[in-house]
Amino acid sequence: MGPLTLAVNSESFAGASSSDACSKKFQNVPMAKRKPFASVSMQDDKPFDFLRTLFEGVIAGGTAGVVVETALYPIDTIKTRLQAARGGGKIVLKGLYSGLAGNLAGVLPASAIFVGVYEPTKQKLLKMFPENLSALAHFTAGACGGIAASLIRVPTEVVKQRMQTGQFTSASAAVRLIAAKEGFKGLYAAKRELNDPENAIIGAFAGALTGAITTPLDVIKTRLMVQGSANQYKGIVDCVQTIVREEGPPALLKGIGPRVLWIGIGGSIFFGVLERTKRLLAQRRPTVGEDTKQD
């Protein structure tokens, strides 16, 4: 009987070796992972893509702002006329879209600036703050976005409300005459991602609640903005005192119905369109693997 020999299947050994090599190689290959919108990378070799985040935020914010303003402009006009009316003055329901074109010229960049500042700031702060302070990150980012957008939004609001109350027939004439009579300062008087229905509901609720609470401030703002060069009111305090003395305290709640409806529906549409647009833009972004192939 001859010596025992161990038969080795070379094909199996080669296959196993090849399989092990492929497994190791596969483990070394980084998996392409789609980044969420406005995501911030914590790795040093992948810095925060500020320009892309800003660009996508500007497009999403501008789109949402234009859609909301166009859809709800008649309600806003009625609200403004209710607040500007004195005593038993009648409300004119004609020309509810008066000044829309000029207003959109300001709403588009204002909304774009708001989201363009809000999104990058929010993402940066969410990475800097602990998880229990995420609400503070959102609040701070919103405040920064609001301040930046107000540089355009406030003059737009002044011109819009002057046109809504019939003082001017065109935005260009309104800007020119306001600047001539009152100066340029007259233009500044006064963890799970939510789905689309949830964004809309939260936006509507937040907008309606905010609209109701801030109605007296909105009435004061409207009176100060539409008074023009007559200077009927000396300031905020004098405006409140005059309204209460001549028309009674309920006058400070004028237009609360249209305002709550306008801001509530507006918040629903704005955040719904905003989040949808952000997702569409995020889907068009190249993955890490595609970026590597292009390089």
Secondary structure by P-SEA (a helix, b strand, c coil): cccbbbbbcaaaaaaaaaaaaaaaaaaaccccccccccccccccccccaaaaaaaaaaaaaaaaaaaaaaacaaaaaaaaaaaacccbbbbbccccccaaaaaaaaaaaaaaaaaaaaaaaaaaaaaaccccaaaaaaaaaaaaaaaaaaacaaaaaaaaaaaaacccccaaaaaaaaaaaccccccccccccccaaaaaaaaaaaaaaaaaaaaaaaaaaaaaaacccccccccaaaaaaaaaacccccccccaaaaaaaaaaaaaaaaaaaaaaaaaaaaaacccaaaaaaac
